[in-house]
Amino acid sequence: MANPLLVGIDLAHHENVVCLLDSQGAEVGKRFTTANSRPGTHQLVDHLLAVLSDGAFDAVRIAAEATGWYWFPCFQALYQDPRLQAWPVTLYALNPRLPAKHAQTFSDLDKTDLNDALVIADHLRTARTLPRPFQGPPPRLALRLLTR
């Protein structure tokens, strides 16, 4: 994977903010928002496919902070989307402390959702170590949710 498309998503209850970077750190298009819902995730996939269709990228790496349960439905939908399976897609659910520490290197950025998505994408680009990639729902997830 010489040139992956790096996707940073700042997830929230109703809305996701997305930033796309190339491997050099240049933004690919403008940052945009989608609804944090299944139709919003389909809109995100449509946008990613439009960017990937030009052939400049050979893989997709997606990261978001694992805050509460906002990240899980989006990641599950992205993981299972058959349209994205033409490219190697890797999903990373980040501990929120990692992007927060990385944001300190951006002394000139205010704390906004648009900038948080940039920080997450840049952390994905520059991190020395990343967590284990998301592998779909664990087998006992339904039981875990019922017993909480």
N, C-alpha and C positions, 0 to 999 in steps of 0.2 A: 504494500500500500504506500506508494510514493507520494500521492497527493490526495489525502482524504478531505472531504467537506466536513468541517467542524461546526457543530450545532450546539449552541448554549440556549437553554430554555429556563426562564424564570417563571416558575409555576405559582399560581395563586388560585384562590377559590373559584373565581369566575373567569379569569383571563390568564393566558400564557403569553409572555413576551419572548420572541425568538431572535437570536442573532446568529448569522452565518459568517464563518471565517474560512479563509484558505490556510494552507500550512505555513504561510509566511506571516499570518496575522492580519491580512487585509480583509476588510469586510466585503462580503459578496452580497451586494444589494443593500437595501435599507432594512433596519430592524422592523419587525412587524408583530402584530398581536393576533392571537386566535382565541376562540372560546375554549375554556377548559372543559370540553365535552367531546363526545364521539364525533359530531360534525366538525368541531374545531380541529380535532386531530386529523380528520380526513383532509381538511383545508391545509394543514401543515404538510401532510404527505404530498398533496398536489403541488404545493410550492417547492418542496424538496425535489420532486420529480422534474419539475420545470428547470430547476437549476442543474440537476444532474444530466438532463438530456443534451446539454451542449458538449458533453464528453470530456470536460476538463478534469473531472474528479473520478477516482477509481474506487472510493469507499466512502462510507458515512460513519462518523463518530458523533454520538449525541450524548449530552450530559445535562443533568438537572440536579438541583438540590433535593434530597429526600426529606422533605419537610412534611410531617403529618402523613396523610394519605393522598395528598393532591397529586403526587408524582405517579402513583401506581397505575391508575386507569390509563393515563397517557402512555406510559411505558409498555403496558400490556398491549394496547392497541398498535403501537409502533412495532413491537416485537412480532405481532401476528399478522401485520399487513402484508398480503401477498405481493403488492406492487413494489414494495421496498426490497423484496428478497432477490431482485436481480443484482443488487450491489451488496458487498459485505457491510452489514450494519452492526455496530457495536454500541450498546447503551450503557451508560454509567450513572448510577444513582450516587451522588456525592454527599458526604457528610457536610452539612452547611458551614461548619467551621473552616473547611478548606478554601472555598471561594471567598469567605470573609477575610481570611488571612491574605489571600492573593490580591484582594481589592486594595489592600494597604500599599501595594506597589503602584497603584493608580492614584497618586496624590491629587491630581487635578479633576477627578471625576466626582460628581455628586452621587449620593445614594438614591438612585431611582430604579424603577423596574427595567427601563431600557438599558441603563448602564449595568445592572446586575446580570442581564443576559450576556452582555459583552464580557464581563469578568468571568462568568462561567465558561464561555467558549474559549477565552484566552487561557484559563486554567487547564482546560482540556488539551490545549495546544502545547503548553509549556511544562506541565506537571512531570516530575521525575517518576512518580509512582501514581497509579490510579487503582481504585478498588476493583474487585472482581466484577466483570461485566454482568449485566442483568441477563438472566437465563429463563425468563418466563415465570409464571406463578409457581411457588413451591407446592408439592403434592398435598400438603395438609393446610393450605391457606384457608379454605372454607371453615374447617374445624377451628383454626386459630381465631378467625374473625367472630365465630359464634360464641366462643368461650371468653371473649374479652368483655 
